[in-house]
Amino acid sequence: MMVVFDPEVEHRVMVCVTPQKSCERLIKRGAERARECNGQFVVIYVNKKQALNKDLKDHKILLELFELAKKLGGTVSILTGEEVYATLANFSKENKITHIIVGKSLGSAFDAQKSGEVINPLRSAVEKNGITVEVVD
């Protein structure tokens, strides 16, 4: 995985997005957090291997989210992995992330169970490394 931060930057914020317009709030929060701590932020999307041929509408939304991130001073990265939380945890460790921003699922509890919970396993995987996970409503 590639490192996307200036090595001199101490505070590194990772914003996790899905192809939903509502993720704009997460990117804005990540930019704000990076400004507050004089750090940098990156917007991450994890593309599951079986989902490489996403609907064109999803691509359009992702492109809009990535443009917003760049406009606010961040960088973007698309990762590939079947276990979303593990992929995010590995990236955060390799890039010395200090703060992760995720969104509370807007779907039902059934959808979260069907697609696999991400927030709690991610939190468990990274908090032992001193990484703060902020869940935004």
N, C-alpha and C positions, 0 to 999 in steps of 0.2 A: 504494500500500500504506500501511496505517496504521502510525504509530509508537506503540509500546506502552510505552515506558519514560519514567520521570521524566528530564527533560533534565539534571538534576544528577548522575545516577548514572553513574559511570565504568565499572563492570564489568557487562556485560550478557551473560547466558547464554541461548542458544537451544537448546532440547531438541527434537529431531526425532523424532516418533512415527508409528507406523502402527497400524491398529486391531488390536493384539495385546495381550493381557493382560501379556505379558512386558515391555512398554514401561514398566511401573510402575517397574522398576529404573532406567530412564533419567531419569524424572521425579525420583525420589529423589536421584539423583546430581546432577541440575541444581540442585535445591534446596540440596543440601549445598555445591556449588561456589559458588552465589550467597551463601550464608552465610559461607563461608570468605573471600570477597573483598569482603564488604559490598556486594553488588550485587543485581540483580534478575534473575528468569528468566521466560522465556516458553516455553510448549509450542506447537509448530507441527505441524500436519498439512497435507500438501499433497494436495489432491483433484484428480486428473487430470480434465480436462474430460470425457473419455469415461466416467468412473466416477462421475458425479453421482448416479446411482441405486444407491447401495451397498446391500448387504444390511442388513436391520434389525439383525441380530446385530452387524455392524461398527459401526453407529451406537451401539448400547448400550455396546460396549467403549470407543469414543471418549468417550462421555459420562462413563463411569467414570474414564477417564484424565484428562479435563478437571477433574472434581470433585477428584481427588487433587491435581492441580496447584494448584487454587485453595486447597485445604485447607493446602497447604504454602507458600502465599504467592505463588504465581506467577500469571501471566495466560495466556490461551490465544488462539490465532488459527488460523483455517482459511484456507489460501491455495489458489488454483486455478492450475494450470499444467500443461502437458503434459510439460515437462522438469523433473522434480522437483529435481535438483541446481541448475539455473539459477534456479528459483523461490526456493529456499532461499538461494542466493548473493546474489540481488538483495535479499531481505528483510534479510539480515545486513548488507549494505552500507548500505542505507537507514536501518537502525536502529542502526548503529555497534556491532554485536555484537562482543564480545571473545572469546567462548568458545562453541563449538558442541559439543553432546553428541549422538552418534548411536550406534545399536546395531549390533553385528556381525550381519549377516543370519543368521537362524536357518534359512533355507531352503538348498537345495542350490546348488552353483555353477551348475548349469543354470538354475535359477529366476532367479538374479541376472543371468545373461547374457540370458535371455529378457525379463525385465522392465526391464533396464537398470541397470547399476551406478550407485549414487548416491554412495557414500563417496569414492572416488578422484577423480571429477570435481569434487565439492564441495570436497574438500581443495585441489585444484589451483586452483580458482576463488577461494578465500578466503584461503589462507595468504599470498599476496602482499600482502594487506591487513593482515597481522599478526594474523589471527584463528587461534586455536588450535582444532584439531579433536580431540576425545577420542572414541575408539571404545571402547565398553563391551561386554564379553563378555556 
